[in-house]
Amino acid sequence: MSCSFASNNTTAMIHDNAVASQTIPRTNGVAKQGEPAPVAQPPQRTLPDICYELRGKIDAFLTEDITNDNVLRNVQSQIRVSIGVIEEALRQYGLDHLSLSYNGGKDCLVLLILILACLPTCISPPTSSGSVVAAPSEIPTPPSQPPTSEPVESAHSFHTNKSLQSIYIVSRHPFTEVEEFVERTAQEYNLDLKRYALPMRPALEAYLLDRPAIRAIFLGTRRTDPHGEFLSHFNPTDAGWPQFMRIHPVIDWHYVEIWAFIRHLDIPFCDLYNRGFTSLGGVTDTRPNPALAVGEGASKFRPAYELRDDDEERLGRDS
């Protein structure tokens, strides 16, 4: 599953709800006899805490000397380019004017992790001689934008921001597993997730009315997705659509590289992928990928990460 806002393209998935707190009956400030003691909940991590932890994992991976795995070596190269794109977007627009299209799918999940890992470095660039980003010639520059009266935020803004702005455009018939995964990860990664059960265009119109400061949106679109063939890292929306810059940091990643990243960094993912789903839409138009079927009965399927061919990724999708 990827996120794309090309003309005539449709996407799906996910929402965010707060968890209600539970209280223990007390008498004069003392818990009643026989009542269970309250379970201590770990404090929710702040956005900077999450970002620094993820940056550490990414940097550690990029310094690994991988000589016997071509896929992981390619992933290291892809990460460097994607980080360059994300950091250029952060410099161009600032965090307050950026959003992420997040639907809980594998591609958007990789993109989310990379964005969060970039936030500390965009505020405090590394001082070591070994940069993890792409060479300047490899980092695309977004098309020039009209000047804005609002300045790009500083380090203070990053450290006071409690969440990353994001949008979830829900499928007409969403999977319960996807809904639950997005709810859980939106809370875990401190996403400020707005949920719209609308078709693509009106959902975007509604979102930009709700968040008028947004000028660009990160998308998990890849080259093999519908309408992804001719996209670049930065593309304005088409005529007739709500106007913003579409940013595609993982556009040139391959299917096996997406899964190698997720599994090597031990990133939790939606359980449907363990059941043979390789591209997630809605309940009525998505089924396990027949290329992963075990035996002739097609009642069991290997996990999504065992698929190798980009061209077979959407065999379980009707749209």
C-alpha positions as CSV (number, residue, x, y, z in Angstrom):
1,M,0.0,0.0,0.0
2,S,1.3,3.4,-0.9
3,C,0.1,7.0,-0.8
4,S,-0.4,9.0,-4.0
5,F,-2.3,12.1,-5.0
6,A,-1.9,11.8,-8.8
7,S,-5.0,12.5,-10.9
8,N,-7.6,9.7,-10.9
9,N,-5.6,7.8,-8.2
10,T,-7.2,6.4,-5.1
11,T,-5.7,5.4,-1.8
12,A,-6.9,4.3,1.6
13,M,-6.5,3.8,5.3
14,I,-6.2,4.7,9.0
15,H,-7.3,6.8,12.1
16,D,-6.2,8.1,15.5
17,N,-8.1,8.1,18.8
18,A,-7.0,8.9,22.3
19,V,-7.0,6.1,24.9
20,A,-9.4,6.9,27.8
21,S,-7.9,6.8,31.2
22,Q,-9.3,4.6,34.0
23,T,-9.6,5.6,37.6
24,I,-9.7,3.5,40.7
25,P,-12.5,4.1,43.3
26,R,-11.1,5.8,46.4
27,T,-12.3,6.8,49.8
28,N,-10.7,9.9,51.3
29,G,-7.9,9.5,48.9
30,V,-7.2,5.8,49.8
31,A,-8.0,3.0,47.4
32,K,-11.0,0.9,48.6
33,Q,-10.2,-2.5,50.0
34,G,-10.3,-5.3,47.4
35,E,-9.9,-2.9,44.5
36,P,-7.0,-3.7,42.1
37,A,-4.0,-1.3,42.3
38,P,-3.8,1.0,39.3
39,V,-1.5,-0.2,36.5
40,A,1.4,2.2,36.0
41,Q,1.4,3.4,32.4
42,P,4.8,4.4,31.0
43,P,4.8,8.1,30.0
44,Q,4.3,8.8,26.3
45,R,7.5,9.7,24.7
46,T,7.9,13.1,23.2
47,L,8.4,13.7,19.5
48,P,12.1,14.6,20.0
49,D,12.7,11.4,22.0
50,I,11.2,9.3,19.2
51,C,13.1,11.1,16.5
52,Y,16.5,10.8,18.2
53,E,16.0,7.1,18.9
54,L,15.1,6.4,15.2
55,R,18.0,8.5,14.0
56,G,20.3,6.4,16.1
57,K,18.9,3.2,14.5
58,I,19.3,4.7,11.0
59,D,22.8,5.9,11.5
60,A,23.8,2.6,13.0
61,F,22.5,0.7,10.0
62,L,24.2,3.1,7.6
63,T,27.6,2.4,9.2
64,E,27.2,-1.4,9.0
65,D,29.7,-3.0,6.7
66,I,27.4,-5.2,4.6
67,T,29.4,-7.2,2.0
68,N,27.3,-10.3,1.5
69,D,23.8,-8.8,1.0
70,N,23.2,-6.8,-2.1
71,V,19.6,-5.9,-1.1
72,L,20.7,-4.3,2.2
73,R,23.5,-2.4,0.5
74,N,21.0,-1.0,-1.9
75,V,18.8,-0.1,1.0
76,Q,21.6,1.9,2.5
77,S,22.0,3.8,-0.8
78,Q,18.2,4.4,-1.0
79,I,18.1,5.7,2.6
80,R,20.8,8.3,1.8
81,V,18.9,9.7,-1.1
82,S,15.6,9.7,0.7
83,I,17.1,11.5,3.7
84,G,18.4,14.1,1.3
85,V,15.0,14.6,-0.2
86,I,13.3,14.9,3.3
87,E,15.9,17.3,4.7
88,E,15.6,19.5,1.6
89,A,11.8,19.5,2.0
90,L,12.3,20.5,5.7
91,R,14.6,23.3,4.8
92,Q,12.3,24.5,2.0
93,Y,9.0,24.4,3.9
94,G,9.6,23.9,7.6
95,L,7.8,21.4,9.8
96,D,4.8,23.5,10.4
97,H,4.0,23.6,6.7
98,L,4.5,19.9,6.0
99,S,2.3,16.9,6.4
100,L,2.5,13.1,5.8
101,S,-0.1,11.0,4.1
102,Y,-0.2,8.0,6.4
103,N,-2.3,4.9,5.8
104,G,-0.4,2.3,7.8
105,G,0.9,0.5,4.7
106,K,4.5,-0.6,4.3
107,D,5.6,2.2,2.1
108,C,4.2,5.0,4.2
109,L,5.6,3.3,7.3
110,V,9.1,3.4,5.9
111,L,8.6,7.0,5.0
112,L,7.3,7.9,8.5
113,I,10.4,6.3,10.1
114,L,12.7,8.2,7.7
115,I,11.0,11.6,8.3
116,L,11.1,11.2,12.1
117,A,14.8,10.2,11.8
118,C,15.5,13.4,9.8
119,L,14.1,15.9,12.3
120,P,17.0,16.0,14.7
121,T,19.6,16.4,11.9
122,C,17.6,19.2,10.1
123,I,17.9,21.2,13.3
124,S,21.5,20.1,14.4
125,P,23.4,18.8,11.3
126,P,26.0,16.1,12.1
127,T,29.5,17.3,12.7
128,S,31.3,14.1,11.7
129,S,33.0,13.9,8.4
130,G,30.9,10.9,7.3
131,S,27.6,12.4,6.2
132,V,24.7,10.0,5.8
133,V,22.8,12.0,3.2
134,A,23.2,11.9,-0.5
135,A,25.8,14.1,-2.3
136,P,24.4,17.6,-3.1
137,S,24.1,16.7,-6.8
138,E,21.8,13.8,-5.9
139,I,19.4,15.9,-3.8
140,P,16.6,17.3,-6.0
141,T,15.5,20.9,-5.4
142,P,11.8,21.5,-5.2
143,P,10.2,23.9,-7.7
144,S,10.4,27.5,-6.6
145,Q,7.5,28.5,-4.3
146,P,5.9,31.8,-3.7
147,P,7.4,33.5,-0.6
148,T,5.6,33.0,2.6
149,S,5.3,35.5,5.5
150,E,5.7,32.7,8.0
151,P,9.4,31.8,8.7
152,V,10.7,28.2,8.7
153,E,10.7,27.1,12.3
154,S,13.8,26.8,14.5
155,A,15.1,24.3,16.9
156,H,12.7,25.6,19.5
157,S,9.8,24.7,17.2
158,F,11.0,21.1,16.8
159,H,11.4,20.7,20.6
160,T,8.0,22.1,21.4
161,N,6.0,20.4,18.6
162,K,4.2,17.4,20.1
163,S,3.3,15.6,16.9
164,L,3.8,15.3,13.2
165,Q,0.9,16.5,11.1
166,S,-0.6,13.7,8.9
167,I,-3.7,12.8,6.9
168,Y,-5.5,9.5,6.6
169,I,-8.0,9.1,3.8
170,V,-10.1,6.1,4.7
171,S,-11.1,3.3,2.4
172,R,-14.8,2.8,1.8
173,H,-14.5,-0.6,3.4
174,P,-11.4,-0.5,5.6
175,F,-9.8,-3.5,7.2
176,T,-10.2,-3.7,11.0
177,E,-6.5,-4.7,11.2
178,V,-5.5,-1.6,9.3
179,E,-7.6,0.7,11.4
180,E,-6.2,-0.7,14.6
181,F,-2.6,-0.5,13.3
182,V,-3.0,3.1,12.3
183,E,-4.6,4.0,15.6
184,R,-1.8,2.3,17.5
185,T,1.1,3.7,15.5
186,A,-0.4,7.2,15.3
187,Q,-0.3,7.2,19.1
188,E,3.1,5.6,19.3
189,Y,4.8,8.0,16.9
190,N,2.9,11.1,18.1
191,L,1.1,11.7,14.8
192,D,-1.4,14.5,14.6
193,L,-3.6,12.4,12.3
194,K,-6.7,13.8,10.7
195,R,-9.1,11.2,9.4
196,Y,-11.4,11.7,6.4
197,A,-13.9,9.1,5.2
198,L,-14.3,10.9,1.9
199,P,-13.1,10.4,-1.7
200,M,-9.6,11.6,-2.4
201,R,-10.3,15.1,-3.8
202,P,-12.9,16.3,-1.2
203,A,-10.8,14.8,1.5
204,L,-7.8,16.9,0.5
205,E,-10.0,20.0,0.2
206,A,-11.3,19.4,3.7
207,Y,-7.9,18.8,5.1
208,L,-6.4,22.0,3.6
209,L,-9.4,23.9,5.0
210,D,-8.7,22.4,8.4
211,R,-4.9,23.0,8.1
212,P,-4.4,26.0,5.9
213,A,-0.7,26.3,6.7
214,I,0.1,23.0,4.9
215,R,2.0,23.7,1.7
216,A,3.5,20.2,1.0
217,I,2.6,16.6,1.8
218,F,5.0,13.6,2.0
219,L,3.7,10.6,0.1
220,G,4.9,6.9,0.1
221,T,4.3,6.5,-3.7
222,R,6.8,4.2,-5.5
223,R,7.6,4.1,-9.2
224,T,5.6,0.8,-9.7
225,D,2.4,2.2,-8.2
226,P,-0.4,3.4,-10.4
227,H,0.4,6.9,-11.8
228,G,3.9,6.7,-10.2
229,E,5.9,6.0,-13.4
230,F,6.7,9.6,-14.3
231,L,6.8,11.2,-10.9
232,S,9.9,12.8,-9.5
233,H,10.8,13.6,-5.9
234,F,8.9,16.9,-6.0
235,N,5.7,17.4,-8.0
236,P,3.0,20.0,-7.6
237,T,-0.6,18.6,-7.7
238,D,-2.3,18.5,-11.1
239,A,-4.6,21.2,-12.3
240,G,-8.1,21.0,-10.7
241,W,-6.8,19.4,-7.5
242,P,-6.1,21.2,-4.2
243,Q,-2.8,22.9,-4.6
244,F,0.3,21.7,-2.7
245,M,3.7,20.2,-3.3
246,R,3.7,16.4,-3.4
247,I,7.0,15.0,-2.1
248,H,8.0,11.4,-2.9
249,P,11.2,10.4,-0.9
250,V,10.8,6.6,-1.6
251,I,9.7,6.9,-5.2
252,D,12.7,4.7,-6.5
253,W,12.6,2.1,-3.8
254,H,11.9,-1.5,-4.8
255,Y,9.5,-3.8,-3.1
256,V,12.2,-6.0,-1.6
257,E,14.1,-2.9,-0.3
258,I,11.0,-1.7,1.6
259,W,10.7,-5.0,3.4
260,A,14.5,-5.3,4.0
261,F,14.4,-1.9,5.7
262,I,11.4,-2.8,7.9
263,R,12.7,-6.2,8.9
264,H,16.4,-5.2,9.4
265,L,15.4,-2.3,11.7
266,D,12.7,-4.4,13.4
267,I,9.8,-2.0,12.7
268,P,6.4,-3.3,13.7
269,F,4.0,-3.6,10.7
270,C,0.3,-4.5,10.0
271,D,-0.4,-8.1,10.6
272,L,-2.2,-8.5,7.3
273,Y,1.2,-8.6,5.7
274,N,1.9,-11.8,7.6
275,R,-1.1,-13.4,5.9
276,G,-0.1,-12.9,2.3
277,F,-1.5,-9.4,1.6
278,T,1.1,-7.4,-0.3
279,S,-0.8,-4.2,-1.2
280,L,-3.6,-3.0,1.1
281,G,-6.8,-1.4,-0.2
282,G,-10.2,-2.1,1.2
283,V,-12.0,-5.3,2.3
284,T,-13.9,-5.5,-1.0
285,D,-11.0,-5.0,-3.4
286,T,-8.0,-6.6,-1.7
287,R,-7.1,-10.3,-1.1
288,P,-4.0,-12.2,-0.3
289,N,-1.5,-12.3,-3.2
290,P,-1.9,-15.5,-5.2
291,A,1.8,-15.5,-5.9
292,L,2.3,-16.3,-2.2
293,A,-0.2,-19.1,-2.1
294,V,1.0,-22.4,-0.4
295,G,-0.3,-25.4,-2.3
296,E,-3.3,-25.7,-4.6
297,G,-6.0,-24.8,-2.2
298,A,-4.9,-21.2,-1.8
299,S,-6.0,-21.2,1.8
300,K,-2.6,-20.5,3.2
301,F,-0.2,-17.8,2.1
302,R,3.4,-16.9,2.8
303,P,4.2,-13.5,4.3
304,A,4.4,-10.4,2.1
305,Y,8.1,-10.0,2.6
306,E,8.8,-13.3,0.8
307,L,7.6,-11.8,-2.5
308,R,10.5,-10.7,-4.7
309,D,9.1,-9.2,-7.9
310,D,7.9,-5.6,-8.1
311,D,5.5,-6.6,-10.9
312,E,3.7,-9.1,-8.7
313,E,3.0,-6.7,-5.8
314,R,-0.5,-5.8,-6.8
315,L,-1.8,-9.2,-7.9
316,G,-4.1,-9.2,-4.8
317,R,-5.7,-5.9,-5.7
318,D,-8.7,-5.3,-7.9
319,S,-7.9,-1.6,-8.3
